[in-house]
């Protein structure tokens, strides 16, 4: 299942938390590494152990939210909540298409008043469709973002604990692919998303939804509604009559 989310305002807090963790670890290690002032400096040797190795991991925050049992459950419930609105918009779109077909087939045969009424009815329904679709899309995305942020708030401590337990120096979010994101390439063994999801599922206690995750079962963003086509209405054409010459 793939969805695109609105920007996560809490994602910065997660990144800052991990950055602060890395800085704290560095600061704590500094005094231990410093030699006493009275001790002579040791000459470097070729066999000296390498310290300060940076361990970097990759995590897809959006993917983690979507793959979690709680995310799947709540986002599927949101989709079902908007099913009536999808049906309403699809029915309205059908009415628009029917009016367009009628105008195309009969427009040049109608008188000016009848044709004008049909055109006005079509334009009114198109405007209604446009406004209703935008309102539903915005409402859906707002509720979708609220779900994502709520889960992220609870997932952030899991990510923090995972990073500490596994001695990561840095975790990078790759929710946005390059070039939108800053990561050009990474190896699959660096991706810790599934490990974080498994930890979060165990902590949340939410059972996996009965439906299996699918990348095509639900729309990628918001609610899928047909876009009302804008139609340029041409005035009815009449064939000019050539006057007959008097006999």
HELIX and SHEET records of a PDB file:
HELIX    1   1 UNK A   11  UNK A   33  1                                  23    
HELIX    2   2 UNK A   61  UNK A   67  1                                   7    
HELIX    3   3 UNK A   69  UNK A   81  1                                  13    
HELIX    4   4 UNK A   83  UNK A  106  1                                  24    
HELIX    5   5 UNK A  107  UNK A  109  5                                   3    
HELIX    6   6 UNK A  112  UNK A  165  1                                  54    
HELIX    7   7 UNK A  188  UNK A  190  5                                   3    
HELIX    8   8 UNK A  193  UNK A  204  1                                  12    
SHEET    1   A 2 UNK A  56  UNK A  59  0                                        
SHEET    2   A 2 UNK A 170  UNK A 173  1                                        
END                                                                             
